[in-house]
Amino acid sequence: MRARMHVEHDRGPEAEALWFPYMVWAKEQGFHSPYCLSQSGMPVPEAGFLAALGTDRAPDLAHPLRAATPGLEARLAELFAVDPARVIVTAGASAAMQLVALRWFRGGARVVTELPSYDPFRALPALFGADARVLERRLDEGWSLDPDAVADALAGRGAGTRGHVFLANPNNPTGATLARAELSRIAVHAARAGGVLIGNEVYMEFAPPERRVHAFELAPNGVSIGSLTKAYGLGALRIGWLILGAELAGERRRLLDLANLVYVDLATPALRIARVALEHLPELLAPYRRLEHESRPLLRGWMRDTPGVRGTESPFGLIAFPRIEGVADTRALSAFLAREHGVDAVPGEHFGLAGHLRLGFGVPAATLAVGLEHLTAGIEAFRARA
């Protein structure tokens, strides 16, 4: 079945004031309860491990372009088996998304993106004046995205209009993942529209290496965005990257020029720590592998056995996006859960789809087990009150 499509960009009740209401919620309300099931990434690594990375030493304040930035880009190029000229280190994945928006999402472009989705996927094309076409993923279809629906959404452009595709793989908030063949077809559709396929792949780092799917690798017009935030717990470093498909290496100079406009340089201490971290990725992933073994079955069982809850399990990563049957206002439910039952969960409205909660299992199994009990009790109490 072809996905339904939204042409108008809808930012919800805060539309007049905010482009990114989820981030306001996350900073002000989202991580304060005893049972925090709202985070989509791993916690910060233990202090001992951070000390081994050099965080307890005097900061290196040399200019980043002397060695820190080139060194990190060279190591990323080695890890992803590409020419360093196709790698750009950015101020987190968020800055990477801003750079691609500045480069490709100008007025006159068409951008196909998805719903449910993290706010910037819908906000950035609209903010920069592109014709945004939003395709709906559906729970009943396993949150899949039909490549032919992408082709339909790209069609009908005016003369000279380029069509781009901007999505997360795996998807946030559902965790649904496009296979290599699906992503390749989408890249072909974007190429026929004269555009690029931009894949935010920050959750792909959770996958075993042999199962990872990268836009830059599958398509010459592909761009991959990554970071050290989600799987490795190093979000405070604000280190991300862009990896350009083979046809896009010539875009490096333009993208670096935009980076100069946005933030000029990254912090040398963060670049140095990130460079060391890249030598320890298996060790940084070890806590997630334990949670995957111990905590994932608890969330899977909760979604399967809790009355009035329908959800799908993502193949990897920490998140799920279950439907809470009979609850239309999940903003109100989320506030009630935090206030009355000590549980943080992200309301689906922040991903463009009310009636759902995004849940994360990035906590120890014992904490998750009790948190899910509180969540069940809170949902039942909210329904009874309503």
Helices and strands as residue ranges (DSSP letters): E 5-6, G 12-14, H 21-28, E 35-36, H 47-52, H 68-80, G 84-86, E 87-90, H 92-104, E 110-115, H 119-127, E 131-136, G 139-141, H 147-154, E 163-168, H 180-192, E 197-200, G 204-206, G 209-211, H 215-218, E 222-227, G 235-237, E 240-244, G 246-251, H 252-262, H 268-277, H 281-294, H 296-305, E 309-310, E 319-320, E 323-324, H 330-341, E 343-344, E 346-347, G 348-351, E 357-360, H 365-385
